[in-house]
Amino acid sequence: MSKVIKRWLDALTIAKILFEYEGYHINYLNQIESYLKEVNNMALKSIGALWRRESKKGEFLTGMLDLGILGQVQIGIFQNEKSSERQSADAGNPVRRREPDTAHPP
């Protein structure tokens, strides 16, 4: 657990004690606590993996990403051969692998 999340949870524990002592409801504080724990768990969750592969055209990365409720998607990342000598954010070109359309056979 990150130090920041732990500090927030410690502060919420103190706030809940004070709220209960004063007679206030702590439902909202419990919701915040649940949200912080969920965010912490999501931060630690692996969302996929990439492997280095080689083909006739060169090296590329391939793998699968878990997009949660949206499902899993297979991806490939290829070197952008049109990039200039300068380092730029577009050095890779991610593409989604298309699944064969089984609803409409060729």
N, C-alpha and C positions, 0 to 999 in steps of 0.2 A: 504494500500500500504506500502511495506517495506521501511525503511529509505534509504536503498542502492538504490533501484529503483527510489525513489523520488529524490535522489541526482543526479543520472544519467540523469533523465528527466530534472531537473533544469539546469544541465550542457549543455544538448542538446539545451535547449531553448536559452541559452546565445550564444552557437556556431551558432545556426541558425540566430540570430540577427547579429552577426559579419559576417557570410558568406554572408547574403543578403546585408549588408552594403558595403562589398567589391565586390559585383557583382558575387559571386559564386552561383552555383546551390545548393539547399538544399535537393534534392530528396533523396540522400543517408542518410542524417540525419533524414528525415521523416521515411525512412524504419527502421532505428535503433530504433526510437521512437515507431513505431508500434510493433516491435519485443519485446521491453522491456515491453510494456503494455500487450502484449499477454502472455509473460512469467509470469508476475505478476498475470494475470487472471487464468492461468493454475495452479499456485501455490496455489490459494485459492479454486480451484474446488474440490469438493468431488468426489472421483473415485470409491466409493463403501462402503459397510458396511458388518460387520461380526456379527453373533449372536452366543451365546453360546448355545449348544444343548447337550442333554444327550441321550445315547442309552444303550443297554445292555452291550456294551463293554466299556463304559465310556463317558467322556465329549469330545466334539470336537467343532470346530468353523465352521460355514457354512455361505455363503453369495454370493454376486455377485460383480464383479469388472467391471467397465466401461473402456474398452481399446480404447476409441475414435473410430477412423475409423475401427478398427478391431472388434468392436462390444462388447457385454457384455459376460462375462463368469462366470458360477457358479463354486464356489470352495468350498472345504472342507479342513480343517487343523486338522490333528489328532496328538496326542501325539506320539512321537517316543519312543516306549517302549524299544528299544535296546540301547538307549543312556546310557552312564556310569554315575556315580555320579557327574562328573564334569559338570559345565554349559558349553554348547557349542552352536554354531550357528545352529546345526541340531536338536534342541530340538523339532521342529515341522516338520510335513511332509505334505506339501500342495499337493493336488491332484485336477485335473480338472474333473468335472462331465461329463461323456460321454452322449451325446444325442442319443436317439435311431435312428438307421439308417433306415429312411423311404424309401430310394431308393431300398433297398434290403430286402423285408420282409422275416422272417424266414421260 
